[in-house]
Amino acid sequence: ADLVEHGFRGPIGSVRSADSYVPLGPAAGTVLLSEGDIRDGALELAKA
């Protein structure tokens, strides 16, 4: 939001975790973003 409020006109996107509570232990990986999710989101934005 801050970028747009200050005049940025380039492509903008977001990558978000699932809308859920975060379980403990290894199950947290089912709802939290992974590095791959962030990378994939950045690559999609770069194509825009």
N, CA, C and O atoms as a Maestro MAE file, in Angstrom:
{
 s_m_m2io_version
 :::
 2.0.0
}

f_m_ct {
 s_m_title
 :::
 protein
 m_atom[192] {
  # First column is atom index #
  i_m_mmod_type
  r_m_x_coord
  r_m_y_coord
  r_m_z_coord
  i_m_residue_number
  s_m_chain_name
  s_m_pdb_residue_name
  s_m_pdb_atom_name
  i_m_atomic_number
  :::
  1 25 0.830 -1.185 0.000 1 A "ALA " " N  " 7
  2 3 0.000 0.000 0.000 1 A "ALA " " CA " 6
  3 2 0.875 1.249 0.000 1 A "ALA " " C  " 6
  4 15 0.562 2.230 -0.675 1 A "ALA " " O  " 8
  5 25 1.962 1.215 0.749 2 A "ASP " " N  " 7
  6 3 2.841 2.381 0.837 2 A "ASP " " CA " 6
  7 2 3.441 2.722 -0.523 2 A "ASP " " C  " 6
  8 15 3.593 3.898 -0.853 2 A "ASP " " O  " 8
  9 25 3.779 1.721 -1.302 3 A "LEU " " N  " 7
  10 3 4.336 1.979 -2.633 3 A "LEU " " CA " 6
  11 2 3.341 2.748 -3.496 3 A "LEU " " C  " 6
  12 15 3.706 3.739 -4.129 3 A "LEU " " O  " 8
  13 25 2.096 2.303 -3.524 4 A "VAL " " N  " 7
  14 3 1.076 2.959 -4.338 4 A "VAL " " CA " 6
  15 2 0.806 4.363 -3.830 4 A "VAL " " C  " 6
  16 15 0.656 5.293 -4.623 4 A "VAL " " O  " 8
  17 25 0.744 4.527 -2.518 5 A "GLU " " N  " 7
  18 3 0.488 5.845 -1.942 5 A "GLU " " CA " 6
  19 2 1.583 6.841 -2.287 5 A "GLU " " C  " 6
  20 15 1.352 8.050 -2.271 5 A "GLU " " O  " 8
  21 25 2.772 6.343 -2.598 6 A "HIS " " N  " 7
  22 3 3.887 7.228 -2.938 6 A "HIS " " CA " 6
  23 2 4.213 7.222 -4.427 6 A "HIS " " C  " 6
  24 15 5.318 7.592 -4.825 6 A "HIS " " O  " 8
  25 25 3.255 6.803 -5.249 7 A "GLY " " N  " 7
  26 3 3.385 6.974 -6.680 7 A "GLY " " CA " 6
  27 2 3.917 5.812 -7.495 7 A "GLY " " C  " 6
  28 15 4.085 5.953 -8.707 7 A "GLY " " O  " 8
  29 25 4.189 4.671 -6.883 8 A "PHE " " N  " 7
  30 3 4.682 3.527 -7.658 8 A "PHE " " CA " 6
  31 2 3.602 3.060 -8.620 8 A "PHE " " C  " 6
  32 15 2.459 2.849 -8.214 8 A "PHE " " O  " 8
  33 25 3.952 2.895 -9.891 9 A "ARG " " N  " 7
  34 3 2.972 2.508 -10.907 9 A "ARG " " CA " 6
  35 2 3.288 1.161 -11.560 9 A "ARG " " C  " 6
  36 15 2.645 0.794 -12.544 9 A "ARG " " O  " 8
  37 25 4.248 0.433 -11.043 10 A "GLY " " N  " 7
  38 3 4.599 -0.867 -11.605 10 A "GLY " " CA " 6
  39 2 3.642 -1.949 -11.143 10 A "GLY " " C  " 6
  40 15 2.718 -1.683 -10.373 10 A "GLY " " O  " 8
  41 25 3.863 -3.176 -11.614 11 A "PRO " " N  " 7
  42 3 3.002 -4.290 -11.194 11 A "PRO " " CA " 6
  43 2 3.201 -4.612 -9.710 11 A "PRO " " C  " 6
  44 15 4.319 -4.572 -9.197 11 A "PRO " " O  " 8
  45 25 2.113 -4.926 -9.044 12 A "ILE " " N  " 7
  46 3 2.149 -5.243 -7.615 12 A "ILE " " CA " 6
  47 2 1.355 -6.527 -7.397 12 A "ILE " " C  " 6
  48 15 0.325 -6.740 -8.037 12 A "ILE " " O  " 8
  49 25 1.827 -7.366 -6.511 13 A "GLY " " N  " 7
  50 3 1.121 -8.594 -6.167 13 A "GLY " " CA " 6
  51 2 1.425 -8.972 -4.735 13 A "GLY " " C  " 6
  52 15 2.212 -8.312 -4.056 13 A "GLY " " O  " 8
  53 25 0.799 -10.033 -4.288 14 A "SER " " N  " 7
  54 3 1.078 -10.523 -2.941 14 A "SER " " CA " 6
  55 2 1.011 -12.044 -2.932 14 A "SER " " C  " 6
  56 15 0.322 -12.664 -3.743 14 A "SER " " O  " 8
  57 25 1.733 -12.614 -2.009 15 A "VAL " " N  " 7
  58 3 1.713 -14.055 -1.768 15 A "VAL " " CA " 6
  59 2 1.375 -14.210 -0.296 15 A "VAL " " C  " 6
  60 15 2.023 -13.607 0.559 15 A "VAL " " O  " 8
  61 25 0.369 -15.011 0.002 16 A "ARG " " N  " 7
  62 3 -0.104 -15.096 1.383 16 A "ARG " " CA " 6
  63 2 -0.232 -16.540 1.846 16 A "ARG " " C  " 6
  64 15 -0.448 -17.456 1.052 16 A "ARG " " O  " 8
  65 25 -0.092 -16.710 3.140 17 A "SER " " N  " 7
  66 3 -0.333 -18.024 3.744 17 A "SER " " CA " 6
  67 2 -1.827 -18.300 3.773 17 A "SER " " C  " 6
  68 15 -2.642 -17.396 3.583 17 A "SER " " O  " 8
  69 25 -2.171 -19.535 4.008 18 A "ALA " " N  " 7
  70 3 -3.582 -19.906 4.135 18 A "ALA " " CA " 6
  71 2 -4.197 -19.183 5.324 18 A "ALA " " C  " 6
  72 15 -3.516 -18.919 6.314 18 A "ALA " " O  " 8
  73 25 -5.477 -18.865 5.229 19 A "ASP " " N  " 7
  74 3 -6.189 -18.200 6.317 19 A "ASP " " CA " 6
  75 2 -6.598 -19.264 7.330 19 A "ASP " " C  " 6
  76 15 -7.699 -19.811 7.273 19 A "ASP " " O  " 8
  77 25 -5.690 -19.541 8.252 20 A "SER " " N  " 7
  78 3 -5.898 -20.624 9.199 20 A "SER " " CA " 6
  79 2 -5.016 -20.402 10.425 20 A "SER " " C  " 6
  80 15 -4.063 -19.623 10.383 20 A "SER " " O  " 8
  81 25 -5.337 -21.080 11.495 21 A "TYR " " N  " 7
  82 3 -4.425 -21.062 12.635 21 A "TYR " " CA " 6
  83 2 -3.164 -21.813 12.223 21 A "TYR " " C  " 6
  84 15 -3.203 -22.638 11.310 21 A "TYR " " O  " 8
  85 25 -2.054 -21.535 12.884 22 A "VAL " " N  " 7
  86 3 -0.794 -22.203 12.545 22 A "VAL " " CA " 6
  87 2 -0.582 -23.360 13.519 22 A "VAL " " C  " 6
  88 15 -0.372 -23.133 14.711 22 A "VAL " " O  " 8
  89 25 -0.636 -24.592 13.024 23 A "PRO " " N  " 7
  90 3 -0.417 -25.737 13.902 23 A "PRO " " CA " 6
  91 2 1.047 -25.829 14.327 23 A "PRO " " C  " 6
  92 15 1.919 -25.194 13.733 23 A "PRO " " O  " 8
  93 25 1.298 -26.604 15.332 24 A "LEU " " N  " 7
  94 3 2.658 -26.788 15.822 24 A "LEU " " CA " 6
  95 2 3.374 -27.885 15.052 24 A "LEU " " C  " 6
  96 15 2.742 -28.758 14.458 24 A "LEU " " O  " 8
  97 25 4.681 -27.830 15.069 25 A "GLY " " N  " 7
  98 3 5.496 -28.886 14.481 25 A "GLY " " CA " 6
  99 2 5.451 -28.914 12.963 25 A "GLY " " C  " 6
  100 15 5.183 -27.899 12.320 25 A "GLY " " O  " 8
  101 25 5.712 -30.080 12.399 26 A "PRO " " N  " 7
  102 3 5.785 -30.215 10.944 26 A "PRO " " CA " 6
  103 2 4.490 -29.824 10.225 26 A "PRO " " C  " 6
  104 15 4.527 -29.448 9.053 26 A "PRO " " O  " 8
  105 25 3.362 -29.909 10.906 27 A "ALA " " N  " 7
  106 3 2.086 -29.553 10.283 27 A "ALA " " CA " 6
  107 2 2.032 -28.074 9.903 27 A "ALA " " C  " 6
  108 15 1.219 -27.683 9.066 27 A "ALA " " O  " 8
  109 25 2.883 -27.252 10.506 28 A "ALA " " N  " 7
  110 3 2.904 -25.825 10.169 28 A "ALA " " CA " 6
  111 2 3.211 -25.625 8.690 28 A "ALA " " C  " 6
  112 15 2.767 -24.646 8.090 28 A "ALA " " O  " 8
  113 25 3.966 -26.542 8.103 29 A "GLY " " N  " 7
  114 3 4.313 -26.434 6.691 29 A "GLY " " CA " 6
  115 2 3.121 -26.540 5.758 29 A "GLY " " C  " 6
  116 15 3.228 -26.207 4.578 29 A "GLY " " O  " 8
  117 25 1.987 -26.997 6.270 30 A "THR " " N  " 7
  118 3 0.804 -27.117 5.417 30 A "THR " " CA " 6
  119 2 0.077 -25.794 5.236 30 A "THR " " C  " 6
  120 15 -0.719 -25.662 4.306 30 A "THR " " O  " 8
  121 25 0.324 -24.804 6.100 31 A "VAL " " N  " 7
  122 3 -0.382 -23.517 5.986 31 A "VAL " " CA " 6
  123 2 0.550 -22.323 5.806 31 A "VAL " " C  " 6
  124 15 0.111 -21.269 5.347 31 A "VAL " " O  " 8
  125 25 1.828 -22.466 6.157 32 A "LEU " " N  " 7
  126 3 2.756 -21.342 6.024 32 A "LEU " " CA " 6
  127 2 3.378 -21.311 4.633 32 A "LEU " " C  " 6
  128 15 3.503 -22.345 3.976 32 A "LEU " " O  " 8
  129 25 3.767 -20.117 4.191 33 A "LEU " " N  " 7
  130 3 4.447 -19.971 2.905 33 A "LEU " " CA " 6
  131 2 5.791 -20.672 2.924 33 A "LEU " " C  " 6
  132 15 6.483 -20.697 3.942 33 A "LEU " " O  " 8
  133 25 6.142 -21.228 1.805 34 A "SER " " N  " 7
  134 3 7.478 -21.801 1.654 34 A "SER " " CA " 6
  135 2 8.320 -20.839 0.822 34 A "SER " " C  " 6
  136 15 7.790 -19.907 0.217 34 A "SER " " O  " 8
  137 25 9.622 -21.065 0.792 35 A "GLU " " N  " 7
  138 3 10.486 -20.250 -0.068 35 A "GLU " " CA " 6
  139 2 10.067 -20.400 -1.526 35 A "GLU " " C  " 6
  140 15 10.129 -19.444 -2.300 35 A "GLU " " O  " 8
  141 25 9.641 -21.602 -1.893 36 A "GLY " " N  " 7
  142 3 9.185 -21.841 -3.258 36 A "GLY " " CA " 6
  143 2 7.943 -21.030 -3.608 36 A "GLY " " C  " 6
  144 15 7.819 -20.526 -4.724 36 A "GLY " " O  " 8
  145 25 7.017 -20.904 -2.645 37 A "ASP " " N  " 7
  146 3 5.816 -20.091 -2.877 37 A "ASP " " CA " 6
  147 2 6.192 -18.637 -3.147 37 A "ASP " " C  " 6
  148 15 5.637 -17.997 -4.040 37 A "ASP " " O  " 8
  149 25 7.136 -18.128 -2.368 38 A "ILE " " N  " 7
  150 3 7.578 -16.740 -2.527 38 A "ILE " " CA " 6
  151 2 8.293 -16.566 -3.862 38 A "ILE " " C  " 6
  152 15 8.054 -15.595 -4.579 38 A "ILE " " O  " 8
  153 25 9.174 -17.514 -4.192 39 A "ARG " " N  " 7
  154 3 9.881 -17.466 -5.475 39 A "ARG " " CA " 6
  155 2 8.897 -17.488 -6.638 39 A "ARG " " C  " 6
  156 15 9.014 -16.693 -7.571 39 A "ARG " " O  " 8
  157 25 7.925 -18.401 -6.582 40 A "ASP " " N  " 7
  158 3 6.943 -18.511 -7.661 40 A "ASP " " CA " 6
  159 2 6.131 -17.226 -7.806 40 A "ASP " " C  " 6
  160 15 5.844 -16.797 -8.923 40 A "ASP " " O  " 8
  161 25 5.764 -16.615 -6.691 41 A "GLY " " N  " 7
  162 3 5.032 -15.350 -6.741 41 A "GLY " " CA " 6
  163 2 5.862 -14.242 -7.361 41 A "GLY " " C  " 6
  164 15 5.347 -13.438 -8.138 41 A "GLY " " O  " 8
  165 25 7.144 -14.194 -7.024 42 A "ALA " " N  " 7
  166 3 8.038 -13.180 -7.593 42 A "ALA " " CA " 6
  167 2 8.221 -13.393 -9.092 42 A "ALA " " C  " 6
  168 15 8.254 -12.428 -9.855 42 A "ALA " " O  " 8
  169 25 8.340 -14.641 -9.515 43 A "LEU " " N  " 7
  170 3 8.493 -14.930 -10.943 43 A "LEU " " CA " 6
  171 2 7.238 -14.548 -11.722 43 A "LEU " " C  " 6
  172 15 7.339 -14.015 -12.828 43 A "LEU " " O  " 8
  173 25 6.066 -14.809 -11.167 44 A "GLU " " N  " 7
  174 3 4.819 -14.413 -11.826 44 A "GLU " " CA " 6
  175 2 4.723 -12.896 -11.947 44 A "GLU " " C  " 6
  176 15 4.284 -12.377 -12.973 44 A "GLU " " O  " 8
  177 25 5.134 -12.191 -10.900 45 A "LEU " " N  " 7
  178 3 5.102 -10.729 -10.925 45 A "LEU " " CA " 6
  179 2 6.081 -10.186 -11.954 45 A "LEU " " C  " 6
  180 15 5.798 -9.187 -12.615 45 A "LEU " " O  " 8
  181 25 7.225 -10.834 -12.092 46 A "ALA " " N  " 7
  182 3 8.230 -10.385 -13.063 46 A "ALA " " CA " 6
  183 2 7.732 -10.543 -14.498 46 A "ALA " " C  " 6
  184 15 8.169 -9.812 -15.387 46 A "ALA " " O  " 8
  185 25 6.822 -11.489 -14.732 47 A "LYS " " N  " 7
  186 3 6.256 -11.690 -16.069 47 A "LYS " " CA " 6
  187 2 5.253 -10.601 -16.437 47 A "LYS " " C  " 6
  188 15 4.990 -10.367 -17.617 47 A "LYS " " O  " 8
  189 25 4.691 -9.932 -15.421 48 A "ALA " " N  " 7
  190 3 3.635 -8.926 -15.653 48 A "ALA " " CA " 6
  191 2 4.167 -7.689 -16.342 48 A "ALA " " C  " 6
  192 15 3.409 -6.756 -16.607 48 A "ALA " " O  " 8
  :::
 }
 m_bond[191] {
  # First column is bond index #
  i_m_from
  i_m_to
  i_m_order
  :::
  1 1 2 1
  2 2 3 1
  3 3 4 2
  4 3 5 1
  5 5 6 1
  6 6 7 1
  7 7 8 2
  8 7 9 1
  9 9 10 1
  10 10 11 1
  11 11 12 2
  12 11 13 1
  13 13 14 1
  14 14 15 1
  15 15 16 2
  16 15 17 1
  17 17 18 1
  18 18 19 1
  19 19 20 2
  20 19 21 1
  21 21 22 1
  22 22 23 1
  23 23 24 2
  24 23 25 1
  25 25 26 1
  26 26 27 1
  27 27 28 2
  28 27 29 1
  29 29 30 1
  30 30 31 1
  31 31 32 2
  32 31 33 1
  33 33 34 1
  34 34 35 1
  35 35 36 2
  36 35 37 1
  37 37 38 1
  38 38 39 1
  39 39 40 2
  40 39 41 1
  41 41 42 1
  42 42 43 1
  43 43 44 2
  44 43 45 1
  45 45 46 1
  46 46 47 1
  47 47 48 2
  48 47 49 1
  49 49 50 1
  50 50 51 1
  51 51 52 2
  52 51 53 1
  53 53 54 1
  54 54 55 1
  55 55 56 2
  56 55 57 1
  57 57 58 1
  58 58 59 1
  59 59 60 2
  60 59 61 1
  61 61 62 1
  62 62 63 1
  63 63 64 2
  64 63 65 1
  65 65 66 1
  66 66 67 1
  67 67 68 2
  68 67 69 1
  69 69 70 1
  70 70 71 1
  71 71 72 2
  72 71 73 1
  73 73 74 1
  74 74 75 1
  75 75 76 2
  76 75 77 1
  77 77 78 1
  78 78 79 1
  79 79 80 2
  80 79 81 1
  81 81 82 1
  82 82 83 1
  83 83 84 2
  84 83 85 1
  85 85 86 1
  86 86 87 1
  87 87 88 2
  88 87 89 1
  89 89 90 1
  90 90 91 1
  91 91 92 2
  92 91 93 1
  93 93 94 1
  94 94 95 1
  95 95 96 2
  96 95 97 1
  97 97 98 1
  98 98 99 1
  99 99 100 2
  100 99 101 1
  101 101 102 1
  102 102 103 1
  103 103 104 2
  104 103 105 1
  105 105 106 1
  106 106 107 1
  107 107 108 2
  108 107 109 1
  109 109 110 1
  110 110 111 1
  111 111 112 2
  112 111 113 1
  113 113 114 1
  114 114 115 1
  115 115 116 2
  116 115 117 1
  117 117 118 1
  118 118 119 1
  119 119 120 2
  120 119 121 1
  121 121 122 1
  122 122 123 1
  123 123 124 2
  124 123 125 1
  125 125 126 1
  126 126 127 1
  127 127 128 2
  128 127 129 1
  129 129 130 1
  130 130 131 1
  131 131 132 2
  132 131 133 1
  133 133 134 1
  134 134 135 1
  135 135 136 2
  136 135 137 1
  137 137 138 1
  138 138 139 1
  139 139 140 2
  140 139 141 1
  141 141 142 1
  142 142 143 1
  143 143 144 2
  144 143 145 1
  145 145 146 1
  146 146 147 1
  147 147 148 2
  148 147 149 1
  149 149 150 1
  150 150 151 1
  151 151 152 2
  152 151 153 1
  153 153 154 1
  154 154 155 1
  155 155 156 2
  156 155 157 1
  157 157 158 1
  158 158 159 1
  159 159 160 2
  160 159 161 1
  161 161 162 1
  162 162 163 1
  163 163 164 2
  164 163 165 1
  165 165 166 1
  166 166 167 1
  167 167 168 2
  168 167 169 1
  169 169 170 1
  170 170 171 1
  171 171 172 2
  172 171 173 1
  173 173 174 1
  174 174 175 1
  175 175 176 2
  176 175 177 1
  177 177 178 1
  178 178 179 1
  179 179 180 2
  180 179 181 1
  181 181 182 1
  182 182 183 1
  183 183 184 2
  184 183 185 1
  185 185 186 1
  186 186 187 1
  187 187 188 2
  188 187 189 1
  189 189 190 1
  190 190 191 1
  191 191 192 2
  :::
 }
}
